């Protein structure tokens, strides 16, 4: 097992890159990163709702992973 490879977090890194682009979502989840639901932000925290995004091309697709989700799954399988 490649320990350096195991220290990567491909899905989280992709979500962080996406978050930093400050793209305004017009799809689900409908809470729009907490802007429309302060109670949810209070419950889960700004950081949590800020990275809650739907499947998009750069973030892959859970039903048919081909990039960052697939890599994350492979890393998990390798670790176990």
C-alpha positions in Angstrom: 0.0 0.0 0.0 1.3 3.4 -1.0 1.0 5.5 2.2 1.6 8.8 0.4 -1.3 8.0 -1.9 -3.4 7.1 1.2 -3.0 10.6 2.6 -4.9 12.1 -0.4 -8.6 12.9 -0.2 -9.7 13.2 -3.8 -13.4 13.9 -3.2 -12.8 16.3 -0.4 -10.1 18.1 -2.4 -12.5 18.4 -5.4 -15.3 19.8 -3.2 -12.9 22.4 -1.7 -11.8 23.5 -5.2 -15.4 23.7 -6.2 -16.3 25.7 -3.1 -13.5 28.2 -3.7 -14.9 29.0 -7.1 -17.9 30.4 -5.4 -20.3 28.9 -7.9 -24.0 29.7 -7.1 -26.0 26.5 -7.2 -29.4 26.4 -8.9 -30.0 22.7 -8.1 -30.4 20.6 -5.1 -29.6 20.7 -2.2 -32.1 23.5 -1.9 -30.6 25.2 1.2 -28.1 27.0 -1.1 -25.1 26.5 1.2 -27.1 27.7 4.2 -28.2 31.1 2.8 -31.8 30.3 2.9 -31.8 28.3 6.1 -30.1 29.8 9.1 -31.5 27.1 11.4 -29.6 24.4 9.4 -26.4 26.4 9.6 -26.9 26.6 13.4 -27.5 22.9 13.6 -24.8 21.6 11.2 -22.4 24.5 11.0 -21.4 26.8 8.2 -18.5 24.6 7.0 -20.8 21.6 6.6 -23.6 23.3 4.6 -20.9 25.2 2.6 -19.6 22.0 1.1 -22.9 20.2 0.7 -23.2 20.1 -3.1 -24.8 18.0 -5.7 -23.1 15.8 -8.3 -21.5 17.9 -11.0 -19.0 17.0 -13.7 -16.0 18.1 -11.5 -17.4 16.3 -8.5 -18.2 13.0 -10.3 -21.4 11.0 -9.9 -22.0 8.4 -7.2 -24.2 6.2 -9.4 -21.5 6.0 -12.1 -18.2 7.1 -10.6 -15.4 7.8 -13.2 -13.1 10.3 -11.5 -12.8 11.6 -7.9 -15.4 9.3 -6.4 -13.9 6.3 -8.2 -10.4 7.3 -6.9 -11.8 7.7 -3.4 -13.4 4.2 -3.6 -10.2 2.7 -4.8 -8.2 4.3 -2.0 -10.8 2.9 0.5 -10.6 -0.6 -0.9 -6.8 -0.5 -0.9 -6.8 0.6 2.8 -9.1 -2.2 3.8 
